[in-house]
Amino acid sequence: MIEQLRFILFRRRALAHKRVLIDLSAYCDRETTFEGYNRVTSGAHLYQSRLGLASYVGARARLSNTLVGRFSCIGPEVETVVGAHPTTDFASIHPAFFSTRAQAGFTFVSRDLYPEYGERRYREDFYFEIGSDVWIGHGSRLMQGIRVGHGAVVAAGSVVTKDVSPYMVVAGVPARPLRQRFPEATIQRLLAAAWWDMDFNKIALLAPFFSRADLLLEKLEELTIAQL
Ligand SMILES: CC(C)(COP(=O)(O)OP(=O)(O)OC[C@H]1O[C@@H](n2cnc3c(N)ncnc32)[C@H](O)[C@@H]1OP(=O)(O)O)[C@@H](O)C(=O)NCCC(=O)NCCS
């Protein structure tokens, strides 16, 4: 409660200078950082996460330990699923037998015997990595350790149990590939161009070319040649 009040009174206001809009009922902990031009919508909670330039989070979403690239859209009620219990070898799934964290108020062990938070880590110890220009649909869930590649789309209500390759559209429980957003050659050109890494003002100038991927790519390639 005090942490929430402190957040509303101080941090929320300071972030507004970076064009970071955080709704009054949203919450971001002190370890969560923003690159700028971000939005966190009503009731969303962010813990130990990072939002790249222009990325936003929909209402009531819950992200933990998540690295999000630039220009990505995290839909309402999206959740990252953190924490695992052993389902083989150990006789019980109860953390009293493998974790020192005393989840139920007690533990039988003096050291951790199972990697509860997985072993996959991304830049600076994040458990999840969402690339740039990624759209995660309403109510989807990402299982611990997942990486979603640049340009990918996760359909509403999916449960993502495997990494999603760049520009792939996935759907369902568990999420399976539906189609690629573009032909392979276009995907390779978009990944090489990595338009999202450009300066915000340059992207704004190029905005009229975004209605067609081939148009944008031609323009970007033209600009690269002109700079040679
Ligand atoms: C995935 C999505 C973008 C559509 O992609 P698409 O490639 O145009 O897919 P289509 O509508 O042509 O459907 C292709 C197949 O996927 C299925 N499909 C589409 N969305 C699905 C979903 N959310 N879950 C499971 N299957 C889905 C369709 O039923 C269809 O199946 P079929 O081939 O057996 O008939 C869209 O369905 C979606 O989920 N959008 C997210 C909307 C959202 O969350 N909005 C709020 C946040 S901003």
The ligand as an SDF file (V2000), in Angstrom:
LIG
                    3D

 48 50  0  0  0  0  0  0  0  0999 V2000
   -4.2460  -14.5170  -34.5030 C   0  0  0  0  0  0  0  0  0  0  0  0
   -5.0990  -13.3980  -35.0890 C   0  0  0  0  0  0  0  0  0  0  0  0
   -4.2490  -12.1420  -35.1960 C   0  0  0  0  0  0  0  0  0  0  0  0
   -5.6100  -13.7950  -36.4560 C   0  0  0  0  0  0  0  0  0  0  0  0
   -4.5570  -14.2050  -37.2920 O   0  0  0  0  0  0  0  0  0  0  0  0
   -4.8730  -14.7310  -38.7630 P   0  0  0  0  0  0  0  0  0  0  0  0
   -3.6140  -15.2630  -39.3450 O   0  0  0  0  0  0  0  0  0  0  0  0
   -5.5540  -13.6400  -39.5080 O   0  0  0  0  0  0  0  0  0  0  0  0
   -5.8230  -15.9620  -38.4650 O   0  0  0  0  0  0  0  0  0  0  0  0
   -7.2380  -16.3400  -39.0600 P   0  0  0  0  0  0  0  0  0  0  0  0
   -8.2790  -15.4850  -38.4200 O   0  0  0  0  0  0  0  0  0  0  0  0
   -7.1490  -16.4080  -40.5560 O   0  0  0  0  0  0  0  0  0  0  0  0
   -7.3590  -17.8200  -38.5080 O   0  0  0  0  0  0  0  0  0  0  0  0
   -6.4730  -18.8530  -38.8960 C   0  0  0  0  0  0  0  0  0  0  0  0
   -6.7750  -20.0620  -38.0320 C   0  0  0  0  0  0  0  0  0  0  0  0
   -6.3700  -19.7660  -36.6840 O   0  0  0  0  0  0  0  0  0  0  0  0
   -7.4580  -19.9250  -35.7920 C   0  0  0  0  0  0  0  0  0  0  0  0
   -7.3540  -18.9050  -34.7520 N   0  0  0  0  0  0  0  0  0  0  0  0
   -7.4320  -17.5630  -34.8990 C   0  0  0  0  0  0  0  0  0  0  0  0
   -7.3040  -16.9620  -33.7010 N   0  0  0  0  0  0  0  0  0  0  0  0
   -7.1480  -17.9350  -32.7890 C   0  0  0  0  0  0  0  0  0  0  0  0
   -6.9940  -17.9350  -31.3950 C   0  0  0  0  0  0  0  0  0  0  0  0
   -6.9660  -16.8040  -30.6960 N   0  0  0  0  0  0  0  0  0  0  0  0
   -6.8350  -19.1230  -30.7800 N   0  0  0  0  0  0  0  0  0  0  0  0
   -6.8660  -20.2840  -31.4690 C   0  0  0  0  0  0  0  0  0  0  0  0
   -7.0220  -20.3500  -32.8110 N   0  0  0  0  0  0  0  0  0  0  0  0
   -7.1660  -19.1800  -33.4560 C   0  0  0  0  0  0  0  0  0  0  0  0
   -8.6990  -19.7500  -36.6590 C   0  0  0  0  0  0  0  0  0  0  0  0
   -9.8040  -20.3740  -36.0770 O   0  0  0  0  0  0  0  0  0  0  0  0
   -8.2630  -20.4070  -37.9350 C   0  0  0  0  0  0  0  0  0  0  0  0
   -8.3500  -21.8000  -37.7870 O   0  0  0  0  0  0  0  0  0  0  0  0
   -8.6930  -22.7720  -39.0690 P   0  0  0  0  0  0  0  0  0  0  0  0
   -7.5340  -22.5990  -40.0270 O   0  0  0  0  0  0  0  0  0  0  0  0
   -8.7530  -24.1150  -38.4510 O   0  0  0  0  0  0  0  0  0  0  0  0
   -9.9790  -22.2590  -39.6130 O   0  0  0  0  0  0  0  0  0  0  0  0
   -6.3540  -13.1150  -34.2110 C   0  0  0  0  0  0  0  0  0  0  0  0
   -7.2190  -14.2560  -34.2350 O   0  0  0  0  0  0  0  0  0  0  0  0
   -6.0420  -12.7920  -32.7600 C   0  0  0  0  0  0  0  0  0  0  0  0
   -5.9750  -13.6610  -31.8850 O   0  0  0  0  0  0  0  0  0  0  0  0
   -5.8590  -11.4850  -32.4930 N   0  0  0  0  0  0  0  0  0  0  0  0
   -5.6070  -10.9760  -31.1570 C   0  0  0  0  0  0  0  0  0  0  0  0
   -6.7650  -10.0150  -30.7880 C   0  0  0  0  0  0  0  0  0  0  0  0
   -6.5630   -9.3960  -29.4320 C   0  0  0  0  0  0  0  0  0  0  0  0
   -6.0810  -10.0280  -28.5190 O   0  0  0  0  0  0  0  0  0  0  0  0
   -6.9490   -8.1210  -29.3080 N   0  0  0  0  0  0  0  0  0  0  0  0
   -6.8570   -7.3800  -28.0580 C   0  0  0  0  0  0  0  0  0  0  0  0
   -5.4620   -6.9850  -27.7160 C   0  0  0  0  0  0  0  0  0  0  0  0
   -4.8050   -5.6710  -28.6250 S   0  0  0  0  0  0  0  0  0  0  0  0
  1  2  1  0
  2  3  1  0
  2  4  1  0
  2 36  1  0
  4  5  1  0
  5  6  1  0
  6  7  2  0
  6  8  1  0
  6  9  1  0
  9 10  1  0
 10 11  2  0
 10 12  1  0
 10 13  1  0
 13 14  1  0
 14 15  1  0
 15 16  1  0
 15 30  1  0
 16 17  1  0
 17 18  1  0
 17 28  1  0
 18 19  1  0
 18 27  1  0
 19 20  2  0
 20 21  1  0
 21 22  1  0
 21 27  2  0
 22 23  1  0
 22 24  2  0
 24 25  1  0
 25 26  2  0
 26 27  1  0
 28 29  1  0
 28 30  1  0
 30 31  1  0
 31 32  1  0
 32 33  2  0
 32 34  1  0
 32 35  1  0
 36 37  1  0
 36 38  1  0
 38 39  2  0
 38 40  1  0
 40 41  1  0
 41 42  1  0
 42 43  1  0
 43 44  2  0
 43 45  1  0
 45 46  1  0
 46 47  1  0
 47 48  1  0
M  END
$$$$
